[in-house]
């Protein structure tokens, strides 16, 4: 993975409407997982495919077994997140997906303004 300062911050809208992103580009995306579907692999491991949203656009994001185990609680909470990963572009269907490598819960990391 590149140094975090070398990865640009995006929203799902940026990615959906960008023609500059290519396969294997590393990105950091800010958004909320609206839906998360958990599936089991042939080997009995769990993976997740989620819909990451910035409330303007959505993009599919996949968490493979290791990442799913690390981040399953965070992605199911519908809280604002920073999602790091690589872009996979399906040129036939003209859409992109993120393969997730790391997730940061923004409220936990930076605190909430609504603390009592």
Order of alpha helices (4+ residues) and beta strands (2+ residues): beta-alpha-beta-beta-beta-alpha-beta-beta-alpha
